[in-house]
């Protein structure tokens, strides 16, 4: 007797050695599938074989088995059998075995993939033997776990009957893993006693009247026979028309959304909200995306109901929900939470993120996080982002809904930050890319290079490259974004029909029209002031905001204060702040006299305070936590932040400085600093005096023209209410006050500080869909952009932008308040922009008009005024910038064509039955195509992915559906061709890419710096080595800490006296629970398996 444990010698090898002398083989096995035969096909092809199977895998468990086998090829098959097997009838047992055989073959679950030409040859041997009766398969009626391989020798090798054959018995099933896998133990016998004993036992079981025929000699050649079924359903025999594969691919993409049974807005709210087809699809898509990817970005354009979609998703998910929202939208979200019965909803403003972290970060119950205006959390270096990142990632089963109307308007690093709130960069479930972190890193590097070039010369070539990068970014995150525009609602037939049936249509947008006002006698002062503010050499220099640029000895400064400052960030942040404060002055100047005066007073006071500090021997500089981060200083949004500060009324005074700043001895600074601050102070005081002393400027021409225009508009149509927007609360207050004082007393004021009661008044007077009593007390509402989010204002038909709109996207959002999906009030909606002009001086003053135009546009909008000629029509300029922004928000979705194709056939049940019967792993050749390219469609876990390889590619790449669906697209009359060795070769390239493990990005930058700190601590501080190893893995293996967290670790200063304290700080910030969740999420993603569904080799 010899023992075989599949280590030094495998059972496969032992059988191969014995089979050449054998006439017939009887195999008793718990489990048999094709992988076992494939392992010995050459040796078995001329033998008579009987296989008696004792158990069957549950066909419905095949996917789970495939996933388990990926990580443990020797997994016990018993865990995947049907627990109700004993109660099945014989016919049911036969059917179940056949079904599991087919599914396992098509998924290659129990062996190395059957993908090559040789594997297909082995399958042909298998089927030929079934057909000629030299291979028979039966099942025992009762479950049987025994395994025995009984080999009967040919007469010439039987030694005259003394050596009848060999018996191998033990633990190995007749599967690939049983023959070669670890953890098996078998023994072999050559004596006749054991041969006779096992032969008799096998014959008794085989001849049992209750044994179930799978395929034996006398099996009728019927449709239901095992052989006929596998010939019809194994992928090897499948050559469907390309059109049917195309439809099947579309079905795989879209059908799940059709099948998702959801509670609708109408059913949830008792009919208070209407069911719109496009919203129902978004709800289904959102639920599907959250279940597959742990989150979704809801990015429908303004006015299409993101809040309704998110609320309905939350209701359907039935999870305890935390809603994080800007303060002015808090009451609205509380209302949505009530109306949509969102489970356990807790609504908080964004300023309470740390508070939420303290309460929920260690909660064992998974949470759904809805984050409105999610683009506010795009800077990984801020404290708020880091708390939010840890909060959303604090439970492996947390889910996240991000709401933003402008997902593609962000830099790659900003969008990556938002995606990381629910995705693990190294283990992303977004299947349009191999590694999310690697791909984003690549796009970020490209963007920074283009940004650097563009700041010097924003050429058409650079614009083109930026657009190309934007498209790449969109392709990358498309699987986790729900975004439809008004164009989509017109082009997708089901949506257009639904809206038409419900009498919903969109009004025409007219404008922006230009309302010019004559500067009159203040023309010269106006232009001179602009020149002083914008002349960087002789005008306002902003020294007060960039003290770090005047430090004498940087090394001494860093040595003393390095724990409180990041030198490079400090200098960059201050330089940018000076630039933006100069620009803010121009914006406030253009906005209104009152706003300009307020800003001058604040800045004069701020300069005086700095000089007082200087006189006392100090210069205050913000600490790390008080710094305005350079990554936050993106052009428009930085101004938003500063504007928010001014709108809130907060002053920068001595006490405020003490809270967030250190007072640095002035001898570390050049005296030039104080001199330049004094120059700026003198300039500011001079400008203030020229405008506001002794009533020099008289009436406000902009305000006068505003009143005139409003009266004209109300005379034309008294029922067309008007919304006037300003970027500043004090300007809005000033405008509203003046309108009332001059007889337009039906004017309402709304700013970010307005009460909930005033919100109700706005809704009563301006919301056509308001549930309560509609009122008509106001014709005009003057508001800040607090009103451009979360309100329906569609009883208004006019938007007036009182300030020059520096951000066209903001104008689109404002229009979105009156251009609502749920009710059309006007055929046309009008937009008006105010702009100063100089009339009356004739041709002689064309230069003055041109100067005024260029100074304002360049310093407020940020355009390159070299492209603006003196006689250019400003109306055309504003119209084109608005149209550009609106088109960015109204782009057609890439898949409209494919949705329409699928929608047109999804009710064709005969066609769908055919395409659903196409076996997984089907491969075809298509001739006469424009390109030589090979493509695969696969499933990874619950998600889908596509791979592509060119004619000469040795490696495939993962690609997006948008890129590859044109290749799958086919006409209904195209025919396919059988695969060949060339297709098999391409398939191997595609399969290798699809099943490859997730690659890790190069260790560099902050990640490398953080790892050095952890490595150093591991070496010298043994008490916490296990914890430090977990933290090390979270960074190196999973790449799942934010940039802010990596920066925090990298800046830890180590010495032998503070090691324990350093580790304690790390444990406080990165708790063992947090690190455990990171590992749990990564391992869950690693456990999913890939199934290659369909492959096509396209040839010219």
MOKA-V720174 format. One record per residue. SS is DSSP state (a for helix, b for strand, c for the rest). OMEGA is omega in whole degrees, -180 to 180 (none if undefined). D_FIRST is the distance of its C-alpha to the first C-alpha in Angstrom with 2 decimals. Layout:
BEGIN
SS	OMEGA	D_FIRST
SS	OMEGA	D_FIRST
END
This chain:
BEGIN
c	178	0.00
b	177	3.82
b	-179	6.81
b	-176	9.89
c	179	13.20
c	175	15.76
c	177	17.19
c	179	16.09
c	-179	14.50
c	176	15.39
a	177	13.98
a	-180	17.13
a	-180	16.31
a	179	12.85
a	178	14.72
a	180	17.63
a	-175	15.77
a	-170	14.53
a	-179	17.80
c	-178	20.25
c	-169	19.00
b	177	18.97
b	-177	21.92
b	-178	21.39
b	171	19.47
b	-177	19.52
b	172	19.01
b	-175	19.42
b	175	20.47
c	-177	22.89
c	172	24.74
b	173	25.28
c	-169	27.96
a	-178	28.87
a	179	27.24
a	179	23.78
a	-178	25.11
a	-178	27.01
a	-176	23.98
c	-171	22.69
a	-178	26.05
a	-178	26.40
a	-176	23.08
a	-169	23.82
c	180	27.50
c	-179	27.32
c	168	24.64
b	-173	25.39
b	170	24.06
b	-180	24.26
b	180	23.78
b	-172	24.14
b	-175	25.29
c	-177	25.51
c	177	27.87
c	175	30.55
b	176	32.13
c	-180	35.80
a	-179	37.77
a	180	40.25
a	-175	37.65
a	179	36.62
a	179	39.12
a	178	37.86
a	179	34.24
a	180	35.38
a	-179	37.10
a	-179	34.16
a	-180	31.74
a	-176	34.24
a	178	33.62
c	-178	30.04
c	-177	27.89
c	-178	25.12
c	-180	27.56
c	-180	26.47
a	-179	27.67
a	-179	28.33
a	-174	31.44
a	176	32.92
b	179	32.50
c	-177	35.60
c	-180	36.16
c	-174	38.17
a	-175	35.54
a	-178	35.32
a	180	39.08
c	174	39.20
c	179	40.03
a	179	37.74
a	179	40.07
a	178	40.00
a	178	36.18
a	-179	36.16
a	-179	38.86
a	179	37.23
a	-179	33.96
a	-179	35.99
a	-180	38.14
a	177	35.32
a	-178	33.64
a	-178	36.97
a	180	37.75
a	178	34.40
a	-177	34.72
a	178	38.29
a	-176	37.47
c	-171	34.21
c	-172	32.98
c	179	29.22
c	165	28.89
c	-173	30.89
c	177	34.14
c	-169	34.31
c	-174	37.46
c	178	37.33
a	-179	38.20
a	179	34.59
a	179	33.55
a	175	36.29
a	179	35.12
a	178	31.67
a	178	33.50
a	176	35.47
a	-179	32.33
a	-177	31.23
a	178	34.66
a	-179	35.06
a	175	31.89
a	-176	33.15
a	-178	36.48
a	175	35.36
c	179	32.99
c	173	29.76
b	178	28.55
b	-179	28.97
b	173	28.57
b	174	28.99
b	172	28.89
c	-179	28.15
c	177	31.43
c	-179	30.07
c	-178	28.13
c	-175	24.35
c	-174	22.03
c	176	18.68
c	177	16.58
b	178	14.45
b	-174	14.48
b	-176	14.57
b	180	15.27
b	-177	17.26
b	169	17.73
c	-176	21.28
a	-174	22.70
a	179	23.02
a	-176	19.34
c	-180	18.11
c	177	18.70
c	179	21.29
c	179	19.24
c	-179	16.33
c	-175	14.17
c	-178	15.49
b	-179	13.38
b	173	10.52
b	172	9.90
b	-179	9.70
b	179	10.84
b	-171	12.25
c	-170	15.63
c	170	16.68
c	177	19.78
b	176	20.79
c	-179	23.22
a	-178	23.65
a	178	23.03
a	-177	19.87
a	-175	18.44
a	-172	19.70
c	179	21.02
c	177	20.34
c	179	19.31
c	175	16.31
c	-180	12.76
b	175	10.09
b	-179	6.40
b	179	5.48
b	179	5.28
c	-176	7.55
c	-177	9.01
a	-179	12.51
a	179	12.57
a	178	10.57
a	-179	12.43
a	-177	15.65
a	-177	15.31
a	177	14.86
a	180	17.41
a	180	19.84
a	180	19.58
a	-178	20.25
a	178	23.09
a	-180	24.70
a	-178	24.89
a	-176	26.03
c	178	28.68
c	-177	29.88
c	-180	33.61
c	178	33.63
c	-173	31.16
b	178	33.04
b	170	33.50
b	173	33.36
b	178	33.61
c	-174	32.89
c	-174	34.45
c	176	37.52
c	-180	38.16
c	178	41.91
c	-175	43.11
c	178	44.91
c	-174	45.91
c	-178	43.46
c	-180	40.37
a	-177	37.44
a	-179	37.88
a	-180	41.62
a	-178	41.32
a	177	38.99
a	179	41.20
a	-166	44.17
a	176	42.82
c	-175	40.31
a	-179	42.13
a	-176	41.12
a	-172	43.56
c	173	46.29
c	-178	49.51
c	175	52.18
c	179	55.73
a	-180	56.36
a	-179	58.98
a	174	56.46
a	179	54.14
a	179	57.28
a	179	58.20
a	178	54.65
a	177	54.76
a	179	58.14
a	180	56.77
a	-179	53.94
a	-168	56.60
a	-170	59.30
a	-179	57.97
a	-179	56.50
a	178	60.02
a	-174	61.40
a	-175	58.91
c	180	59.44
c	-175	61.42
c	169	63.81
c	-171	66.78
c	176	69.78
a	-179	72.72
a	-178	74.98
a	-179	72.79
a	-172	72.14
a	179	75.82
c	176	77.39
c	180	78.85
c	175	80.40
c	-179	78.32
c	173	78.04
c	176	74.80
c	-174	74.76
a	-177	72.04
a	177	71.44
a	177	71.13
a	177	68.70
a	179	66.52
a	178	66.79
a	178	65.75
a	180	62.69
a	-179	61.86
a	178	62.36
a	180	60.06
a	-179	57.39
a	178	57.80
a	-180	57.72
a	-179	54.51
a	-168	52.87
a	-179	54.48
c	179	55.71
b	179	59.24
b	173	61.81
b	179	65.10
b	-168	67.81
c	174	70.40
c	-176	72.56
c	-176	75.99
c	175	78.79
c	-178	80.06
c	169	77.02
c	178	75.81
a	-178	73.04
a	178	73.76
a	-179	73.56
a	-179	70.21
a	-179	68.78
a	179	70.13
a	176	68.64
a	-179	65.23
a	178	65.43
a	-177	66.35
a	-179	63.42
a	176	60.85
c	177	61.93
c	172	61.21
b	-166	63.41
b	173	65.57
b	-180	67.38
b	-179	70.11
b	-169	71.43
b	171	74.68
c	-175	77.84
a	-175	80.40
a	178	82.77
a	-175	80.10
a	-178	78.93
a	178	81.16
a	-179	80.20
a	175	76.49
a	177	77.26
a	178	78.96
a	-179	75.99
a	179	73.62
a	-177	75.82
a	-176	76.42
c	175	72.78
c	179	71.50
c	-173	69.11
c	173	66.89
c	-173	67.91
c	175	69.77
b	-177	71.01
b	179	73.41
b	175	74.19
b	-176	76.07
a	-180	74.42
a	-176	76.08
a	-174	73.93
a	180	70.50
a	177	69.99
a	178	71.02
a	179	68.47
a	-179	65.78
a	-175	66.62
a	-169	66.34
a	-173	63.38
c	-180	61.11
c	-179	58.92
c	-179	59.24
c	180	55.93
c	179	57.36
c	-176	57.08
b	168	60.45
b	178	62.05
b	173	64.45
b	-177	67.30
b	-180	69.06
c	-175	72.34
c	-172	73.94
a	-180	70.55
a	174	71.92
a	-177	73.59
a	-177	70.19
c	-179	69.33
c	-175	69.84
c	-176	66.72
c	-179	68.80
c	178	70.89
a	-179	70.17
a	180	70.41
a	-177	67.71
a	176	65.34
a	-179	65.89
a	180	65.47
a	179	62.27
a	-179	60.72
a	-178	62.07
a	-178	60.66
c	-173	57.28
c	176	57.16
c	-176	54.76
c	-177	51.88
c	174	53.26
c	177	56.89
b	-175	58.65
b	170	61.69
b	177	64.56
b	180	66.73
b	175	70.14
c	-179	72.13
c	-173	74.41
c	-176	73.93
a	-175	70.25
a	177	70.78
a	-176	73.96
c	172	71.96
c	-180	70.73
a	-178	66.98
a	178	66.50
a	-180	68.40
a	178	66.34
a	179	63.09
a	180	64.25
a	-179	64.76
a	-178	61.42
c	176	59.64
c	177	60.89
c	180	58.02
c	172	55.73
c	-172	53.30
a	-177	54.29
a	-178	50.84
a	-174	49.12
c	173	51.81
c	176	51.35
c	-169	54.14
c	176	52.20
c	-176	54.98
c	-180	53.90
c	-178	50.83
c	-175	52.16
a	-179	55.32
a	179	56.26
a	-177	55.90
a	178	57.98
a	178	60.67
a	180	60.82
a	-179	61.51
a	180	64.22
a	178	65.81
a	179	66.13
a	-177	67.67
a	-178	70.05
a	177	71.27
a	-180	72.05
a	180	73.97
a	-180	75.72
a	179	76.90
a	-176	78.22
a	179	79.74
a	178	81.77
a	-178	83.56
c	-179	83.79
c	-177	82.42
c	176	82.60
a	179	81.60
a	179	78.59
a	178	77.44
a	179	78.14
a	179	75.99
a	177	73.10
a	178	73.44
a	178	73.37
a	179	70.25
a	178	68.59
a	178	69.73
a	177	68.08
a	-180	64.80
a	179	65.04
a	178	65.65
a	-175	62.71
a	-173	60.48
a	-178	61.29
a	-179	62.19
a	-178	59.07
a	-179	60.30
b	170	64.01
b	-177	66.02
c	174	69.30
c	177	71.76
c	177	75.29
a	176	78.29
a	179	77.66
a	-178	74.23
a	176	75.90
a	-172	78.17
a	178	75.61
c	-168	72.75
a	-179	74.20
a	-180	72.71
a	-179	74.20
a	180	77.55
a	-178	77.85
a	180	77.01
a	179	79.61
a	-180	82.18
a	179	81.60
c	177	82.19
c	178	85.30
c	176	83.89
c	-176	84.99
c	177	85.59
c	176	89.05
b	177	90.16
b	180	90.27
b	178	93.59
b	4	93.87
b	172	93.66
b	-177	97.43
b	173	99.31
b	-177	102.04
b	177	104.11
b	-175	106.55
b	180	109.48
c	177	109.45
a	-173	113.23
a	178	114.87
a	-177	111.61
a	-175	110.22
a	179	110.91
a	-179	109.68
a	-177	106.50
a	179	105.67
a	180	106.68
a	178	104.41
a	-179	101.46
a	179	102.10
a	-178	102.25
a	-171	99.02
a	179	97.09
c	-175	98.50
c	-179	95.76
c	-175	98.07
c	-179	101.33
c	-177	100.35
c	-177	97.91
c	175	95.25
c	-178	93.17
a	-177	92.98
a	-176	92.80
a	-179	89.37
c	-179	87.85
a	-178	88.76
a	179	85.49
a	-176	86.95
a	176	89.68
b	-177	87.63
c	-173	88.87
c	-175	85.88
a	-179	82.55
a	179	80.57
a	180	82.67
a	-178	82.47
a	179	78.66
a	-178	78.38
a	-169	80.52
a	-177	79.51
c	179	76.14
c	-176	74.43
c	-175	76.68
c	165	76.79
c	-168	74.66
a	-176	77.14
a	179	76.19
a	-177	75.92
a	-177	79.22
a	180	81.18
a	-178	79.79
a	-178	80.35
a	179	83.92
a	179	84.83
a	-180	83.59
a	178	85.36
a	179	88.64
a	-176	88.26
a	177	87.57
a	175	90.40
a	-179	92.77
a	178	91.49
a	178	91.74
a	180	95.41
a	180	96.05
a	-179	94.19
a	177	96.13
a	-179	99.34
a	-174	98.80
a	179	97.67
c	178	100.88
a	-177	103.68
a	179	102.59
a	-180	98.98
a	179	100.17
a	179	102.51
a	-180	99.80
a	176	97.44
a	180	100.22
a	-179	101.07
a	-177	97.45
a	175	96.89
a	179	100.22
a	179	99.36
a	178	95.89
a	179	97.48
a	179	100.05
a	179	97.34
a	180	95.46
a	175	98.72
a	177	99.40
a	-180	96.04
a	180	96.97
a	178	100.28
c	175	98.41
c	-176	96.25
b	170	93.03
b	179	91.13
b	175	88.71
b	-178	85.39
b	174	82.83
c	-180	79.60
a	-174	76.16
a	179	76.04
a	-178	79.55
c	165	79.15
c	-171	79.49
c	-180	76.31
a	179	76.79
a	177	74.00
a	-171	76.10
c	171	79.09
c	-164	78.38
a	-173	81.70
a	-171	82.46
a	177	80.32
a	177	81.67
a	176	85.12
a	-177	83.89
a	180	82.75
a	178	86.11
a	178	87.94
a	180	86.04
a	-179	87.20
a	-180	90.79
a	-178	90.62
a	-179	89.45
c	-177	92.54
c	179	90.56
c	174	92.51
c	-179	91.29
c	-175	93.30
a	-179	93.11
a	179	91.14
a	-180	88.60
a	-178	88.25
a	-177	87.56
a	-174	84.67
a	-174	82.75
b	170	84.20
b	175	84.72
b	-175	88.17
b	177	87.93
b	-173	90.82
a	-180	93.01
a	174	93.27
a	-177	89.79
b	175	91.35
c	179	93.81
c	178	97.32
a	-178	97.07
a	-178	94.98
a	-180	97.86
a	-180	100.38
a	176	98.37
a	178	97.86
a	178	101.65
a	179	102.22
a	180	99.99
a	179	101.75
a	179	105.12
a	180	103.99
a	180	102.70
a	178	105.94
a	180	107.99
a	-180	106.17
a	-179	106.58
a	-177	110.26
a	-177	110.81
a	-166	109.30
a	177	110.14
c	174	113.38
c	176	116.57
c	-175	115.05
c	-171	114.93
c	175	112.54
c	-179	114.18
c	178	112.49
c	-175	108.83
a	180	108.91
a	180	105.27
a	179	105.87
a	-179	109.09
a	178	107.38
a	180	104.56
a	179	107.09
a	-177	108.82
a	-179	105.62
a	179	104.50
a	178	107.87
a	-177	107.67
a	180	104.22
a	176	105.19
a	-180	108.38
a	-178	106.35
c	-177	104.00
c	-178	104.47
c	-180	101.26
c	-176	99.05
b	-171	98.09
b	173	97.43
b	178	94.74
b	-179	95.73
b	168	92.92
c	178	93.29
c	-172	90.62
c	-179	92.57
a	-177	93.59
a	174	96.94
a	179	97.84
a	178	96.90
a	-180	99.09
a	-179	101.91
a	-179	101.79
a	-180	101.63
a	-179	104.50
a	179	106.68
a	179	106.03
a	-177	107.04
a	-179	110.11
c	169	111.23
c	178	111.13
c	-171	107.53
c	175	106.90
c	-177	104.17
b	-180	101.78
b	178	98.66
b	177	96.87
b	176	93.11
c	-178	91.19
c	-179	87.98
c	-178	89.78
c	-175	91.15
c	175	90.56
a	179	88.47
a	179	91.76
a	175	92.81
a	179	89.52
a	179	90.49
a	177	93.92
a	-179	92.36
a	-179	90.17
a	-173	93.11
a	-173	95.22
a	-178	92.83
c	-178	89.66
c	-178	90.13
c	-179	87.01
c	-177	88.00
c	-176	87.30
c	-180	90.49
c	177	94.15
c	179	95.00
c	-179	97.97
c	-178	100.26
c	-175	101.66
c	175	100.57
c	-172	100.77
b	168	99.33
b	176	96.48
b	-170	96.36
b	167	92.94
c	-179	90.48
a	170	87.03
a	180	85.98
a	-178	87.23
a	179	85.18
c	170	81.95
c	-180	81.24
c	166	84.54
c	-178	85.73
c	-168	89.22
c	165	89.74
c	173	93.24
b	179	94.13
b	-177	94.49
b	171	95.44
b	176	93.69
b	174	95.85
b	-173	94.22
c	175	96.89
c	172	95.24
c	-175	94.22
c	-178	90.57
c	-178	88.59
c	-178	85.32
a	179	85.44
a	177	82.22
a	178	84.10
a	177	86.74
a	179	84.10
a	179	82.88
a	179	86.45
a	180	87.03
a	179	83.83
a	-179	85.61
a	178	88.15
c	-172	86.04
c	-177	83.80
c	-167	81.51
c	179	82.67
c	176	86.38
c	-179	88.63
c	-176	92.14
c	176	93.73
c	-180	93.46
b	174	93.79
b	-174	92.86
b	176	94.87
b	178	93.96
b	173	96.67
b	175	96.48
b	179	99.43
b	-179	100.46
b	175	103.61
b	-179	105.87
c	178	109.18
c	176	111.69
c	180	115.34
c	176	115.11
a	-175	114.64
a	-176	113.26
a	-176	114.44
a	177	111.75
a	-179	108.75
a	180	107.32
a	178	107.63
a	-179	105.81
a	180	103.08
a	179	102.71
a	-178	102.45
a	-176	99.87
a	-179	97.69
a	-179	97.84
a	-177	96.82
a	-176	94.09
a	-174	92.57
a	177	92.63
a	-178	91.66
a	179	89.48
c	-180	88.16
c	175	88.77
c	-172	89.64
a	175	93.39
a	179	93.84
a	-179	92.98
c	178	95.77
c	-177	99.12
c	-176	102.36
c	-179	103.09
c	180	99.61
c	-179	99.58
a	177	97.90
a	179	97.28
a	-179	95.11
a	-179	93.28
a	178	92.39
a	-178	91.60
a	179	89.13
a	177	87.40
a	-180	87.11
a	177	85.83
a	-179	83.22
a	-179	82.01
a	179	82.18
a	176	80.30
a	178	77.54
a	-176	77.38
c	178	77.76
c	176	75.29
c	176	73.62
c	-175	69.94
c	-171	67.81
c	178	66.05
a	-179	69.13
a	-175	68.61
a	175	64.98
a	180	65.82
a	178	68.52
a	-179	66.22
a	180	63.63
a	-178	66.31
a	-176	67.75
a	-171	64.55
c	177	62.82
c	175	64.40
c	-170	63.41
a	179	60.62
a	179	59.63
a	-178	59.22
a	178	57.31
a	179	54.95
a	-174	54.22
a	179	53.71
a	178	51.52
c	176	49.18
c	-177	48.59
c	170	44.87
c	179	43.93
c	177	43.02
b	179	45.45
b	178	46.68
b	172	49.76
b	177	52.01
b	-179	55.78
c	176	58.20
c	-180	61.82
c	-178	61.50
c	-176	63.77
c	170	60.96
c	-176	57.57
b	179	55.48
b	-175	52.17
b	176	51.99
b	171	49.45
b	-176	50.01
b	172	47.30
b	174	46.79
b	-173	45.76
c	178	45.31
c	-176	48.56
b	178	50.44
b	173	50.97
b	-179	51.06
b	175	51.93
b	-178	50.86
b	175	52.72
b	177	52.19
b	-174	54.93
c	-175	54.69
c	-178	53.93
c	174	52.27
c	176	48.92
c	176	48.81
c	174	49.87
b	174	51.99
b	-176	52.21
b	-177	55.58
c	175	57.77
a	-179	58.35
a	-178	61.96
a	-168	60.92
a	-177	58.33
a	175	59.68
a	177	62.28
a	179	59.43
a	-175	57.77
c	-177	61.16
c	174	61.57
c	-175	64.07
c	-178	63.22
c	180	63.61
c	179	61.22
c	179	58.15
c	179	54.73
b	-178	52.52
c	177	48.78
c	179	46.81
c	-178	45.73
a	179	43.94
a	176	46.93
a	179	46.66
a	180	42.92
a	178	43.76
a	180	46.47
a	-179	44.32
a	178	41.81
a	180	44.74
a	-178	45.94
a	-179	42.55
a	179	41.98
a	-176	45.31
a	-176	44.89
c	-178	41.53
c	176	42.45
c	-179	42.59
c	176	46.10
c	179	47.72
c	178	49.70
c	178	53.30
c	-180	54.29
c	-178	54.95
c	176	58.67
a	-176	61.94
a	179	62.03
a	178	58.26
a	-179	57.78
a	180	60.55
a	180	59.06
a	178	55.60
a	179	57.25
a	-179	58.81
a	179	55.56
a	180	53.69
a	179	56.47
a	179	56.33
a	-177	52.54
a	-169	52.97
a	-177	55.70
c	-174	55.44
a	-177	52.11
a	-177	53.09
a	-176	52.78
a	180	50.03
a	178	47.88
a	-178	50.93
a	176	51.91
a	178	48.45
a	179	48.79
a	178	52.27
a	180	51.07
a	180	48.39
a	-180	51.01
a	-173	53.04
a	-173	50.55
c	-174	47.64
c	177	49.54
c	-169	53.07
c	171	54.47
c	-180	57.48
c	178	60.96
a	178	63.11
a	178	65.35
a	177	62.49
a	179	61.31
a	179	64.91
a	-179	65.15
a	-176	62.13
a	-177	63.28
c	177	66.68
c	178	65.40
c	-175	66.89
c	164	64.70
c	-170	65.84
c	-178	64.35
c	-175	66.66
c	-176	65.76
a	180	61.97
a	179	61.48
a	179	64.35
a	180	62.97
a	177	59.57
a	178	61.39
a	179	63.38
a	-180	60.25
a	179	58.64
a	-176	61.84
a	-179	61.97
c	-173	58.25
c	175	56.87
a	177	53.17
a	-180	53.48
a	180	54.84
a	178	52.09
a	178	49.46
a	178	50.93
a	-179	50.86
a	-179	47.12
a	-179	46.48
a	-179	48.43
a	-178	46.73
a	177	43.21
a	179	44.21
a	179	45.38
a	-174	42.27
c	-177	40.16
c	-180	41.82
c	179	40.24
b	175	41.99
b	178	42.15
b	-173	43.83
b	-174	46.00
b	178	47.97
b	178	48.40
b	174	51.24
b	-177	51.91
b	-177	55.68
c	-180	57.11
c	none	60.69
END
